[in-house]
Amino acid sequence: MQNVPAYVSITFILTTFLAIGFLFHAFKQSVYDTTPAKIVYTATAFWIIFTTITAISGFFLRTDTLPPRFIFAPLPPLLLIIFLFVFYRETFIEKLPLKILTMLHIVRIPVAVVLYWLWQNGQVPPVVTFEIRNFDILAGITAPFIYWLAFRNNSVNRPLLLGWNFICLLLLINIVVDAVFPLPTSLQQFGLNQPNVAVLYFPYLWLPAIVVPIVLFAHLVSLWQLLSKSHDRK
């Protein structure tokens, strides 16, 4: 992608692998050798390679198709999440450590910074930046404080974690909606002067294909555990 400084791409690539690192570290703590963990390891490696090749080849730049090709970036990870919740709740979902899943959300800080840089370089609309209405960065900023408050004294502050995860999930949904409708597809609703073109290119396609699904997964697992009280068994 032209006109974008190299440091923007490098920062985003490192952020993507930081998100993956947090997720795999959570696996290592409790479910390292399980079948679902191995499925995720394999699927992640495949998806990194596959999305890289397809993005570089220009597959997602064709925006006049129905359905839009962009939908194929987040769809397989979302289907994998559903698969894990349906078949591996007790042996996998309920065993993942809440502490690491909470800290994972700090990756949303560099993501917000990268989106701001992309806007400055004319690759995304201003609506997806923290200067307008992307408040998702607050989830990343508050994550360390919530971690400290929620896990003090060898206990879990369930109401605090529940409220924070619900609010931050809404923030995630908000930015996803604001990022989808400015895409230059048949579904575009706004951002006509500056559409969201960055996520059609490597490495920024990894935002909907890898980073957002990981963040969503962390929220869903945390909420499942907190609502089912499975964290009491940790």
Residue pairs with C-beta under 8 A, 6 or more apart in sequence:
1 9
1 123
1 198
1 201
1 204
3 121
3 122
3 123
4 117
4 118
4 121
4 123
4 198
5 117
5 121
8 114
8 117
8 118
8 121
9 203
9 204
11 110
11 113
11 114
11 117
12 110
12 111
12 114
12 203
12 204
12 206
12 207
13 203
13 206
14 110
15 107
15 110
15 111
15 114
15 211
16 203
16 206
16 210
16 211
18 107
18 110
19 104
19 107
19 210
19 211
19 214
19 215
20 44
20 210
20 214
22 100
22 103
22 104
22 107
22 214
23 40
23 104
23 214
23 217
23 218
24 41
25 100
26 96
26 97
26 100
26 101
26 104
27 37
27 40
27 41
27 96
29 96
29 97
29 100
30 95
30 96
30 97
31 37
31 91
31 92
31 95
31 96
34 88
34 91
34 92
35 88
36 84
36 87
36 88
36 91
36 92
37 92
39 80
39 84
40 80
40 84
43 76
43 77
43 80
44 210
47 76
47 77
47 209
47 210
48 206
48 210
51 73
51 202
51 205
51 206
51 209
51 210
52 202
52 203
54 60
55 200
55 201
55 202
55 203
55 205
56 202
59 69
60 69
60 70
60 73
60 200
60 201
60 205
61 200
61 201
62 69
63 69
63 70
63 183
63 184
63 185
63 186
63 200
64 185
64 186
66 186
68 183
68 185
68 186
68 187
70 183
70 185
70 199
70 200
70 208
73 199
73 205
73 208
73 209
74 208
74 209
74 212
74 213
77 209
77 210
77 213
78 213
78 216
80 213
81 213
81 216
81 217
81 220
84 92
84 93
85 93
85 220
85 224
89 224
93 221
93 224
93 225
94 224
94 225
94 228
94 230
94 233
96 221
96 225
97 234
98 151
98 156
98 161
98 222
98 225
98 226
98 231
98 234
99 147
99 151
101 218
101 221
101 222
102 143
102 146
102 147
102 150
102 151
102 161
102 218
102 222
103 143
103 144
103 147
104 143
104 214
104 215
104 218
105 139
105 140
105 143
105 168
105 215
105 218
106 140
106 143
106 144
107 140
107 211
107 215
108 136
108 137
108 139
108 140
108 143
108 215
109 137
109 140
109 141
111 136
111 140
111 207
111 211
112 129
112 130
112 134
112 136
112 137
112 140
114 204
115 124
115 128
115 129
115 130
115 134
116 129
116 130
116 131
118 124
118 198
118 204
119 125
119 126
119 128
119 129
119 131
119 194
122 194
123 196
123 197
123 198
123 204
124 179
124 182
124 194
124 196
124 197
124 198
124 199
125 182
125 190
125 191
125 193
125 194
125 195
125 196
126 132
126 194
127 133
127 134
127 178
127 182
127 190
127 191
128 134
128 175
128 178
128 179
128 182
128 196
130 136
130 137
133 174
133 178
134 174
134 175
134 178
135 171
135 174
136 168
136 171
136 172
136 174
136 175
138 168
138 171
139 168
139 171
139 172
142 164
142 168
146 160
146 161
146 164
149 157
149 160
150 156
150 157
150 160
150 161
150 164
151 157
156 231
156 232
156 234
158 226
158 229
158 231
161 222
161 226
162 223
162 226
162 227
165 219
165 222
165 223
165 226
166 223
168 219
169 216
169 219
169 223
172 212
172 215
172 216
172 219
176 208
176 212
179 196
179 199
179 208
180 187
180 196
181 187
181 188
181 189
181 190
181 191
182 188
182 189
182 190
182 191
182 194
182 195
182 196
183 195
183 196
183 199
183 200
184 195
184 196
184 197
184 200
188 195
198 204
199 205
199 207
199 208
224 230
225 231
